[in-house]
């Protein structure tokens, strides 16, 4: 939960209980599919909010014994399983190493600080890089080495429906102060397209789409390209990544330029027109890559079933 001045993280627990902390201004927060709140000071009302009776409920239901130590939200209200080691801890460790290599943690024990200070300010592009990570080229990389049984769950997985990065800027008009960069399908093989908070009507391709492939929706435009790439990730991914990287930087730059011109009232283009333009650029990129892959697959298929003679 965030605005231009504050960011809060909230977790719900059993028994209608919950807790929330304010993320310090000089720190950041990452999470996998697990509880991340640990020791919290419920008397610090400026930075901590909890449901009424949070600790009393834990004591009453024998989830927490005050005689055995300090209240820990995670230990009291969350189940910690062996599956967390492969499914969650590895993802957290990857992002800690990426954003704050100096921060100590114990991956095998699942002991990570709730918030941490990054080595340097994290850009929108670097957040995208984190969401697109798949243990790239490491021994745990399931895609480059085509090993779907690899036990470490990567951050970027094929079954993803959408991924997004939200940026909230200070000192900008409300219509462009908030921007959601939305990627459809598998994040590593997609583009984060900027959608400003002042947008009133989304591009038509982003308004349609079902659970079967079509030739109209933005989702299936990206999904087709991703599915083709995954047929031979080692061969096709480098081609796709190179083009997506170039276009992603273009989209981020164009969004920043639009914000600047809009705030200075020197922008004649409406938010709707801008969004239509950048979304078309993204869709065209996905379609072009789709055709490049199909061309290569066609040539390879022809070479495989080459029968000489008339």
C-alpha positions in Angstrom: 0.0 0.0 0.0 1.8 3.1 -1.2 1.6 6.7 -2.2 4.3 9.3 -3.1 5.4 9.6 0.5 5.0 6.2 2.2 5.0 2.5 1.4 3.4 0.0 3.8 3.5 -3.8 3.7 0.5 -5.7 5.2 0.1 -9.4 5.9 -3.0 -11.2 6.9 -3.1 -14.1 9.3 -5.6 -16.6 10.7 -8.4 -15.6 13.0 -8.9 -12.3 11.1 -5.6 -11.0 12.4 -3.2 -8.8 10.5 -0.1 -6.7 10.8 1.5 -4.0 8.7 4.8 -2.2 8.7 6.0 1.0 7.1 9.0 0.4 4.8 11.8 2.8 5.9 12.6 5.4 3.3 16.2 4.2 2.8 15.2 0.5 2.6 13.4 -1.9 0.4 11.4 -5.1 0.7 11.1 -8.3 -1.3 8.9 -11.3 -0.8 8.2 -14.8 -2.2 5.2 -16.9 -1.3 5.7 -16.8 2.4 5.2 -14.7 5.5 7.9 -12.0 5.8 7.0 -10.1 8.9 9.0 -11.2 11.9 9.6 -9.3 15.2 7.4 -6.2 15.3 7.1 -3.5 17.9 3.3 -3.0 18.3 3.9 0.1 20.4 5.6 1.9 17.4 2.3 3.3 16.0 4.1 5.4 13.5 5.7 2.5 11.7 3.6 -0.5 12.8 -0.1 -1.2 12.7 -1.8 -4.4 13.9 -5.3 -5.9 14.3 -6.8 -5.5 17.8 -5.8 -8.4 20.0 -3.1 -9.8 17.6 -0.8 -11.0 20.3 -3.7 -12.0 22.7 -5.2 -14.2 20.0 -1.9 -15.9 19.5 -1.5 -16.5 23.2 -5.1 -17.7 23.7 -4.7 -20.2 20.8 -1.2 -21.3 22.0 0.5 -19.9 18.9 2.8 -17.8 21.1 4.1 -18.1 24.6 5.4 -14.8 26.0 7.5 -16.7 28.5 9.6 -18.2 25.7 10.6 -15.1 23.9 9.6 -12.0 21.9 6.5 -12.1 19.7 7.4 -13.1 16.1 4.5 -12.8 13.6 5.9 -15.3 11.2 6.6 -18.0 13.8 3.2 -17.5 15.4 0.9 -17.2 12.4 2.8 -18.9 9.6 3.6 -22.5 8.6 7.2 -22.9 7.7 7.8 -26.0 5.5 10.7 -27.7 3.9 9.3 -26.7 0.5 10.2 -23.1 1.3 13.9 -23.9 0.8 13.5 -24.6 -2.9 10.4 -22.6 -3.6 10.9 -19.4 -1.7 14.3 -19.0 0.0 16.2 -19.3 -3.3 14.2 -16.5 -4.8 14.7 -14.2 -1.8 18.4 -15.0 -1.8 18.7 -14.1 -5.5 17.1 -10.7 -5.0 19.1 -10.0 -1.8 22.3 -10.7 -3.8 21.1 -8.6 -6.7 20.1 -5.5 -4.7 22.1 -5.7 -1.5 25.0 -8.1 -1.6 26.3 -6.7 1.7 23.2 -7.8 3.6 23.7 -11.0 5.6 21.1 -13.8 5.5 20.9 -17.5 6.1 19.2 -19.1 3.1 19.1 -22.7 4.4 17.4 -21.5 7.6 15.2 -19.0 5.8 16.5 -16.2 8.0 16.2 -13.0 6.0 15.8 -9.4 7.4 12.3 -8.1 6.7 13.6 -5.0 5.1 17.1 -4.1 3.9 19.1 -1.2 2.6 20.0 -1.6 -1.1 23.6 -1.1 -2.2 22.4 1.8 -4.3 19.0 3.3 -5.4 17.1 0.8 -7.4 15.7 1.9 -10.8 12.5 0.8 -12.4 14.6 -1.3 -14.9 16.4 -3.0 -12.1 13.1 -4.0 -10.5 12.1 -5.5 -13.8 15.4 -7.4 -14.0 14.6 -8.9 -10.6 11.1 -10.0 -11.7 12.6 -11.5 -14.9 15.3 -13.5 -13.2 15.4 -17.3 -13.7 18.9 -18.0 -12.2 20.2 -16.9 -15.6 23.0 -19.2 -16.8 23.7 -20.6 -13.3 23.5 -24.3 -12.6 19.9 -23.8 -11.4 18.8 -22.2 -14.7 15.9 -24.5 -15.9 15.4 -22.8 -19.3 18.9 -22.5 -20.9 19.7 -26.0 -19.9 16.1 -27.2 -20.7 15.7 -29.0 -17.3 12.0 -28.6 -16.2 12.7 -30.9 -13.2 15.3 -28.5 -11.8 14.1 -28.2 -8.2 14.7 -24.5 -7.5 11.6 -22.4 -8.4 12.8 -19.4 -10.5 11.2 -16.0 -10.2 10.1 -15.8 -13.8 7.9 -18.8 -14.7 6.0 -19.6 -17.8 2.6 -19.9 -16.1 2.6 -16.2 -15.2 -0.4 -14.3 -16.4 0.9 -10.8 -15.8 3.7 -9.0 -14.0 3.8 -5.4 -13.1 6.1 -2.6 -11.7 4.3 0.4 -10.2 6.2 3.7 -9.8 4.8 6.7 -7.9 6.5 10.0 -8.5 6.5 13.1 -6.4 5.9 16.6 -7.7 4.1 15.5 -10.9 0.5 16.0 -11.9 -1.7 13.3 -10.6 -2.5 12.0 -14.1 1.1 11.0 -14.7 2.5 10.7 -11.2 1.6 7.0 -11.0 2.6 4.6 -13.7 2.1 0.9 -13.9 4.5 -1.0 -16.2 2.5 -4.1 -17.2 4.0 -7.2 -18.8 1.7 -10.0 -20.1 2.7 -13.6 -19.7 6.1 -14.8 -18.7 8.0 -11.7 -17.5 11.4 -12.8 -18.9 9.9 -12.9 -22.4 7.7 -9.9 -22.2 7.7 -6.1 -22.3 6.6 -3.9 -19.4 4.3 -1.3 -21.1 3.6 1.9 -19.2 0.1 2.8 -18.2 -0.4 6.1 -16.5 -3.0 6.5 -13.7 -4.8 9.2 -15.7 -5.6 6.7 -18.5 -9.3 6.5 -19.0 -9.6 4.0 -21.8 -7.1 1.1 -22.4 -6.0 0.1 -25.9 -8.5 -2.3 -27.4 -6.0 -5.2 -27.5 -5.8 -5.0 -23.7 -9.5 -5.2 -23.3 -10.0 -8.7 -24.9 -8.7 -12.2 -24.5 -9.8 -15.6 -23.3 -8.2 -18.9 -22.4 -7.8 -19.8 -26.1 -5.3 -18.3 -28.5 -6.6 -15.5 -30.8 -5.3 -12.9 -33.2 -6.6 -9.8 -31.4 -5.6 -9.7 -27.7 -2.3 -8.3 -26.4 -2.1 -11.3 -24.1 -2.0 -13.8 -26.9 0.3 -11.7 -29.0 3.0 -12.0 -26.3 2.0 -15.5 -25.3 2.5 -16.9 -28.8 6.0 -15.4 -29.0 6.8 -16.8 -25.5 5.5 -20.3 -26.3 7.6 -20.4 -29.5 10.7 -19.2 -27.7 10.3 -21.9 -25.0 10.4 -24.6 -27.7 14.1 -24.0 -27.9 15.1 -21.5 -25.3 18.9 -21.8 -25.8 18.5 -20.9 -29.5 15.7 -18.4 -29.5 16.0 -16.6 -26.1 19.1 -14.7 -27.0 17.4 -13.3 -30.1 14.3 -12.4 -28.1 16.2 -10.9 -25.2 18.3 -8.6 -27.4 15.2 -7.1 -29.0 13.2 -6.9 -25.8 16.0 -5.2 -24.0 16.3 -2.5 -26.7 12.5 -1.9 -26.7 12.2 -1.9 -22.9 14.6 0.9 -22.6 12.7 2.8 -25.3 9.4 2.4 -23.4 10.9 3.6 -20.1 12.6 6.6 -21.8 9.4 7.5 -23.7 7.3 7.3 -20.5 9.8 9.6 -18.7 9.8 12.1 -21.6 6.0 12.1 -21.6 5.8 12.8 -17.9 8.2 15.7 -18.3 6.3 17.3 -21.2 3.0 16.7 -19.5 4.0 18.3 -16.3 5.4 21.3 -18.2 2.2 21.5 -20.3 4.2 21.2 -23.5 2.7 17.8 -24.4 0.1 17.9 -27.1 -0.4 14.1 -27.1 -3.1 12.8 -24.7 -2.5 10.0 -22.3 -4.7 7.8 -24.4 -2.8 8.5 -27.6 0.6 8.0 -25.8 -0.6 4.6 -24.4 -1.9 3.5 -27.8 1.5 4.4 -29.4 3.7 2.6 -26.9 1.4 -0.4 -26.7 1.5 -0.7 -30.5 5.3 -0.6 -30.3 5.4 -3.4 -27.8 2.9 -5.6 -29.8 4.8 -5.0 -33.0 8.0 -6.1 -31.3 6.3 -9.3 -30.1 4.8 -10.0 -33.5 8.2 -9.4 -35.3 9.9 -11.8 -32.9 7.2 -14.4 -33.4 7.8 -14.2 -37.1 11.6 -14.5 -36.7 11.2 -17.6 -34.6 8.7 -19.2 -37.0 11.0 -18.5 -40.0 13.9 -20.2 -38.2 11.7 -23.1 -37.2 10.4 -23.5 -40.7 13.9 -23.6 -42.2 15.0 -26.2 -39.5 11.9 -28.3 -40.2 12.6 -28.2 -43.9 16.2 -29.2 -43.4 15.1 -32.1 -41.1 12.7 -33.6 -43.6 14.7 -32.9 -46.8 14.0 -35.5 -49.5 16.2 -35.1 -52.5 14.8 -35.4 -56.0 11.9 -34.0 -58.0 
